[in-house]
Amino acid sequence: MSELVPAGRLDEEVAWFTAMELRSAETMRAIPGARDTVRGLLGANWAVVTSASRVLARARLTAADLPLPQVLVSADDVQAGKPAPEGYRLAARHLGVAIERCVVLEDSDVGACAAARAGATVVGVGARIGSSQIQFGPVPDLRSIELRPAEKGAISLSLLQDSAGTG
């Protein structure tokens, strides 16, 4: 915004944009399979890394009827946002897990780039992702993914063969 808005109006425009984003958060809906995927994470180490502010991320998760993660890394927590790897590295540190042992479910090219640059394995989710940074997928939605608790808080990830997510 600082490149597009005159310096004297920046605070006002940021406040307007933030308010607009918070109002639109109320319309958020979980993508197909998200609730089951998150249920597969309960009791395991998991995080959300987002380019949104902490307040906006919480509002979106709440509107989508998804639980808050044990670790939430937002734009408020990093110096450089995606595609910089800082957010994913910070999340791994907070989880106490080496980034190389992390699997990231990512729905954007810029996020996939950040996760791959951090050293994580990246699963592409959704029609908007076409990044060469993903190692698996893309899958159409989270119905194509199965997560199960494994030993010591770890998670077992399976990509289902029915990539249409209907089975």
C-alpha positions as CSV (number, residue, x, y, z in Angstrom):
1,M,0.0,0.0,0.0
2,S,2.9,2.4,0.7
3,E,3.8,2.4,-3.0
4,L,0.2,3.2,-4.1
5,V,-1.1,5.6,-1.4
6,P,0.2,9.0,-0.6
7,A,2.2,9.0,2.6
8,G,-0.2,11.3,4.4
9,R,-3.1,9.0,3.8
10,L,-1.4,5.6,4.5
11,D,-2.7,5.1,8.0
12,E,-6.3,6.0,7.0
13,E,-6.2,3.6,4.0
14,V,-4.7,0.8,6.1
15,A,-7.5,1.3,8.7
16,W,-10.1,1.2,5.9
17,F,-8.7,-1.9,4.3
18,T,-8.4,-3.7,7.6
19,A,-12.0,-2.9,8.5
20,M,-13.1,-4.1,5.0
21,E,-11.2,-7.4,5.4
22,L,-12.7,-8.0,8.9
23,R,-16.2,-7.5,7.5
24,S,-15.5,-9.9,4.6
25,A,-14.1,-12.5,7.0
26,E,-17.7,-13.2,8.2
27,T,-18.4,-14.7,4.8
28,M,-15.5,-17.2,5.0
29,R,-16.4,-20.9,4.5
30,A,-14.2,-23.9,4.9
31,I,-13.1,-25.6,1.7
32,P,-14.5,-29.2,1.3
33,G,-12.7,-31.6,3.6
34,A,-11.2,-28.9,5.9
35,R,-13.1,-29.9,9.0
36,D,-12.1,-33.6,8.7
37,T,-8.5,-32.6,8.0
38,V,-8.3,-30.4,11.1
39,R,-9.9,-33.2,13.1
40,G,-7.1,-35.4,12.0
41,L,-4.7,-32.9,13.4
42,L,-6.2,-32.7,16.9
43,G,-3.7,-33.9,19.4
44,A,-0.8,-33.5,17.0
45,N,1.6,-30.7,16.2
46,W,0.2,-28.3,13.7
47,A,0.2,-24.6,12.8
48,V,-1.3,-22.1,10.5
49,V,1.0,-19.7,8.7
50,T,-0.8,-16.8,7.0
51,S,-0.1,-13.5,5.3
52,A,-3.1,-12.1,7.2
53,S,-3.0,-10.3,10.5
54,R,-3.6,-12.3,13.6
55,V,-7.0,-10.7,14.1
56,L,-8.1,-11.3,10.6
57,A,-6.8,-14.9,10.6
58,R,-8.7,-15.7,13.8
59,A,-11.9,-14.1,12.4
60,R,-11.6,-16.2,9.2
61,L,-11.0,-19.4,11.0
62,T,-13.9,-18.7,13.4
63,A,-16.3,-17.9,10.5
64,A,-15.2,-21.1,8.7
65,D,-16.1,-23.0,11.9
66,L,-12.5,-24.3,12.2
67,P,-10.6,-24.5,15.5
68,L,-7.7,-22.2,16.2
69,P,-4.3,-24.0,15.8
70,Q,-1.9,-24.4,18.7
71,V,0.5,-22.2,16.7
72,L,-0.6,-19.3,14.5
73,V,2.0,-17.3,12.7
74,S,0.6,-14.2,11.1
75,A,1.9,-11.2,9.2
76,D,2.2,-9.6,12.7
77,D,4.9,-12.1,13.6
78,V,7.4,-11.8,10.8
79,Q,9.6,-9.1,9.2
80,A,9.2,-10.5,5.7
81,G,6.0,-12.2,4.5
82,K,5.5,-14.8,1.9
83,P,7.4,-15.7,-0.4
84,A,10.0,-15.3,2.3
85,P,10.4,-18.5,4.3
86,E,10.4,-16.8,7.7
87,G,6.8,-17.6,8.7
88,Y,7.2,-21.4,8.1
89,R,10.5,-21.5,9.9
90,L,9.0,-19.7,12.8
91,A,6.1,-22.1,13.0
92,A,8.4,-25.1,12.9
93,R,10.4,-23.6,15.8
94,H,7.3,-22.9,17.9
95,L,6.2,-26.5,17.2
96,G,9.6,-27.9,18.2
97,V,10.0,-29.7,14.9
98,A,12.7,-29.5,12.2
99,I,11.3,-27.7,9.2
100,E,12.4,-30.7,7.0
101,R,9.9,-32.9,8.9
102,C,7.0,-30.5,8.2
103,V,4.4,-30.9,5.5
104,V,2.7,-27.8,4.3
105,L,-0.8,-27.8,2.8
106,E,-0.7,-24.7,0.6
107,D,-3.2,-23.1,-1.7
108,S,-1.2,-20.3,-3.2
109,D,2.0,-20.2,-5.4
110,V,3.6,-17.5,-3.2
111,G,2.9,-19.7,-0.1
112,A,4.2,-22.8,-1.8
113,C,7.4,-20.9,-2.7
114,A,7.8,-19.8,0.9
115,A,7.3,-23.3,2.3
116,A,9.7,-24.9,-0.1
117,R,12.3,-22.2,0.5
118,A,11.9,-22.9,4.2
119,G,12.7,-26.6,3.6
120,A,9.2,-28.1,4.1
121,T,7.5,-30.7,1.9
122,V,4.6,-28.9,0.1
123,V,1.3,-30.3,-0.9
124,G,-0.6,-28.1,-3.4
125,V,-4.3,-27.7,-2.7
126,G,-6.9,-26.1,-5.0
127,A,-7.2,-24.7,-8.5
128,R,-5.2,-21.6,-7.8
129,I,-1.9,-23.4,-7.3
130,G,0.3,-24.2,-10.1
131,S,3.7,-23.7,-8.5
132,S,6.7,-25.7,-9.4
133,Q,7.5,-25.6,-5.7
134,I,5.0,-28.3,-4.7
135,Q,6.2,-31.9,-4.3
136,F,2.7,-33.4,-4.2
137,G,-0.6,-32.5,-5.9
138,P,-2.2,-30.3,-6.6
139,V,-5.2,-31.9,-5.1
140,P,-8.6,-30.2,-5.7
141,D,-9.5,-29.8,-2.1
142,L,-8.9,-31.4,1.3
143,R,-11.2,-34.3,0.7
144,S,-8.2,-35.7,-1.2
145,I,-6.0,-35.8,1.9
146,E,-6.2,-38.0,4.9
147,L,-4.4,-37.2,8.1
148,R,-4.0,-39.6,11.1
149,P,-2.3,-39.2,14.4
150,A,1.0,-41.0,14.5
151,E,3.5,-41.5,17.3
152,K,4.8,-38.7,19.5
153,G,2.4,-36.0,18.2
154,A,3.4,-36.7,14.6
155,I,0.9,-36.9,11.7
156,S,0.6,-39.5,9.0
157,L,-0.4,-37.9,5.6
158,S,-2.0,-39.9,2.8
159,L,-3.0,-38.5,-0.6
160,L,-6.1,-40.4,-1.7
161,Q,-6.2,-41.9,-5.1
162,D,-9.7,-40.4,-5.9
163,S,-8.3,-36.9,-6.5
164,A,-11.8,-35.6,-7.3
165,G,-12.5,-35.9,-3.6
166,T,-15.6,-37.9,-4.1
167,G,-14.6,-41.2,-2.5
